């Protein structure tokens, strides 16, 4: 396994990015692996490496770079407050510029295979990857939103709007009793996907809670997390 820590230039600064890919049998298809609200931490890096070990070129960017240098967050009140403020620096518009910068770097790396890419997001990034599929249909062909937050909201850039350009196959893992993704908004997203002709799969999880995929917290649900891994690998095999 090759592991690298890079600073990728964007219009708004240097975006710390962790890149993982196999040592052999490249070039490997690119997957943009977008962090959740707790930010990059060992558990998420381990997940990125697990995916890379299956034959992918995985890019894990620090999306809060507009708010300051890379840092890991703890569970203190101070860290929680700082994290909430930093979440406001990432939106469905500027994530597209970030993705273009990541793909430009990958396109210059012989270890990365050109062409179709995947984009996976957790929590706050679940909607961001759908926005990438909408904005970059010529590249983004596989999207997974895992316990995605705020997928349907009253803004012009809401992830459920304007899906007519999407060419990606989409997977959504949706939890019951998730305050960031109320169950009444689930049929709104499904209707938007159907109306746009998007190929999608949705798992509605009644036992797991928001945050079920990454290990290391009380929210982790092994069965639900392993289901997401099955869905992710199947999605990538079909589309990349």
C-alpha positions in Angstrom: 0.0 0.0 0.0 1.2 3.5 -0.9 0.3 6.2 1.5 1.0 9.9 0.8 0.1 13.2 2.5 -0.1 16.1 0.1 -1.0 19.7 -0.1 -3.1 20.2 -3.2 -3.5 23.8 -4.4 -7.0 25.2 -4.9 -8.3 28.7 -5.6 -8.8 29.1 -1.8 -5.6 27.7 -0.5 -3.7 24.4 0.1 -6.0 21.4 0.7 -4.3 18.7 2.8 -5.1 15.4 1.2 -4.3 11.8 2.1 -3.8 9.5 -0.9 -3.9 5.7 -0.7 -3.4 3.2 -3.6 -2.1 -0.3 -4.2 1.6 -0.8 -4.8 0.9 -3.2 -7.7 -1.4 -3.6 -10.7 -2.1 0.1 -11.3 -3.2 2.4 -12.6 -6.2 2.3 -10.2 -9.6 3.9 -10.6 -10.0 7.2 -8.6 -12.4 7.5 -5.7 -12.9 10.8 -3.9 -13.5 9.9 -0.2 -15.1 12.9 1.5 -14.9 13.2 5.3 -17.8 13.5 7.7 -18.3 16.3 10.2 -15.9 14.8 12.8 -13.2 15.3 10.2 -10.2 13.2 9.2 -9.1 10.8 12.0 -7.5 7.3 12.1 -10.9 5.5 11.7 -11.7 7.3 8.5 -8.1 6.8 7.2 -8.4 3.1 7.9 -11.6 3.0 5.9 -9.9 4.8 3.0 -7.0 2.3 3.1 -9.5 -0.6 3.2 -11.0 0.7 0.0 -7.6 1.3 -1.6 -6.5 -2.2 -0.8 -9.3 -3.5 -3.1 -7.7 -1.8 -6.0 -8.6 1.9 -5.9 -6.8 5.3 -5.9 -8.4 6.9 -2.9 -8.2 10.6 -2.1 -9.2 11.8 1.4 -9.1 15.6 1.5 -9.4 17.8 4.5 -12.4 19.9 3.5 -12.1 22.4 6.4 -8.9 23.9 4.9 -10.6 27.2 4.2 -10.9 27.7 7.9 -7.3 27.0 8.9 -4.6 24.3 8.8 -5.2 20.6 9.2 -6.1 19.5 12.6 -7.8 16.5 14.3 -10.7 17.1 16.6 -11.5 15.7 20.0 -14.8 15.6 21.9 -14.3 18.8 24.0 -16.9 21.6 23.8 -14.3 23.8 22.3 -13.6 21.3 19.5 -17.3 20.8 18.9 -17.9 24.5 18.5 -14.9 24.9 16.2 -16.1 22.0 14.0 -19.6 23.5 13.7 -18.1 26.8 12.4 -15.8 25.0 10.0 -18.7 23.0 8.5 -20.1 26.3 7.2 -17.0 26.7 5.0 -17.9 23.7 2.8 -20.9 23.9 0.5 -22.3 22.2 -2.7 -20.7 24.9 -4.8 -17.1 25.2 -3.5 -16.8 21.4 -3.2 -16.9 21.3 -7.0 -13.8 23.4 -7.2 -12.2 21.2 -4.7 -13.0 18.1 -6.7 -11.6 19.6 -9.9 -8.3 20.3 -8.0 -8.2 16.7 -6.8 -8.9 15.3 -10.2 -6.3 17.6 -11.8 -3.7 16.1 -9.4 -4.9 12.6 -10.1 -4.8 13.1 -13.8 -1.1 13.9 -13.5 -0.3 10.8 -11.5 0.5 7.6 -13.4 -0.8 5.5 -10.4 -4.3 6.9 -11.1 -6.4 5.6 -13.9 -8.0 8.4 -16.1 -11.7 8.5 -16.8 -14.6 7.6 -14.6 -14.3 8.2 -10.9 -16.3 7.5 -7.8 -17.3 9.9 -5.0 -18.3 8.7 -1.5 -19.5 10.9 1.3 -20.5 10.5 4.9 -22.7 12.7 7.1 -22.2 16.3 5.8 -20.5 15.0 2.7 -23.4 12.7 1.7 -25.1 15.6 -0.1 -21.8 17.0 -1.4 -21.0 13.9 -3.5 -24.5 14.1 -5.1 -23.7 17.7 -6.0 -20.4 16.5 -7.6 -22.4 14.0 -9.7 -24.6 16.8 -10.8 -21.8 19.2 -11.6 -19.3 16.8 -13.1 -21.3 14.2 -14.9 -18.5 13.5 -17.4 -16.3 12.2 -14.6 -18.3 11.1 -11.6 -20.0 7.8 -12.4 -20.5 6.2 -9.0 -21.7 8.0 -5.9 -22.4 6.7 -2.3 -24.1 8.8 0.3 -23.7 7.1 3.7 -26.0 8.4 6.4 -26.0 11.7 4.4 -27.1 14.9 6.1 -29.3 17.7 4.8 -30.0 16.0 1.4 -33.2 17.9 1.1 -33.3 21.5 2.2 -34.8 24.8 1.3 -31.9 26.2 -0.7 -31.3 26.5 -4.5 -28.2 24.3 -4.1 -30.0 21.5 -2.3 -28.6 18.1 -3.3 -32.0 16.8 -4.4 -32.4 19.6 -7.1 -31.2 19.7 -10.7 -30.4 16.0 -10.9 -31.1 15.8 -14.7 -27.4 16.1 -15.5 -26.4 13.1 -13.2 -24.9 10.1 -15.1 -23.7 8.4 -12.0 -25.3 5.4 -10.3 -26.2 6.5 -6.8 -26.3 4.5 -3.5 -27.9 6.0 -0.3 -27.8 4.5 3.2 -30.6 6.3 5.0 -31.2 5.9 8.8 -34.5 6.1 10.6 -34.7 8.7 13.4 -31.9 10.8 11.8 -32.5 14.5 12.7 -30.1 15.5 9.9 -32.2 13.5 7.3 -35.8 13.4 8.5 -37.7 10.4 7.2 -40.3 12.6 5.6 -37.6 13.9 3.2 -36.7 10.4 2.0 -39.6 10.2 -0.6 -38.7 13.7 -1.8 -35.2 12.5 -2.6 -36.5 9.3 -4.2 -38.9 11.2 -6.4 -36.2 13.6 -7.5 -34.0 10.7 -8.5 -36.7 8.9 -10.3 -37.9 12.0 -12.2 -34.3 12.6 -13.3 -33.9 9.0 -14.5 -31.0 8.3 -12.1 -30.2 4.7 -11.4 -30.1 4.4 -7.6 -30.3 2.0 -4.7 -31.5 3.0 -1.2 -31.2 1.1 2.1 -33.5 2.3 4.8 -31.9 1.3 8.1 -34.3 1.0 11.1 -31.7 -0.4 13.6 -28.6 1.7 12.9 -28.3 5.4 13.7 -26.6 8.3 12.0 -22.8 7.7 12.0 -23.1 3.9 11.8 -20.3 3.3 9.2 -17.0 4.5 10.8 -15.8 2.4 13.7 -14.6 3.9 17.0 -17.8 5.4 18.5 -20.9 4.1 20.1 -22.8 4.9 16.9 -20.9 2.3 15.0 -23.1 -0.6 13.9 -21.1 -3.5 12.5 -23.9 -5.1 10.5 -24.9 -1.8 8.9 -21.3 -0.8 8.2 -20.5 -4.1 6.5 -23.7 -3.6 4.4 -22.4 -0.3 3.2 -19.1 -2.0 2.3 -21.0 -4.6 0.2 -22.9 -1.9 -1.5 -19.9 0.3 -2.2 -17.8 -2.6 -3.8 -20.8 -3.6 -5.9 -21.3 -0.1 -7.1 -17.7 0.4 -8.0 -17.5 -2.9 -9.8 -20.4 -2.0 -12.0 -19.3 1.6 -12.8 -15.5 1.9 -12.6 
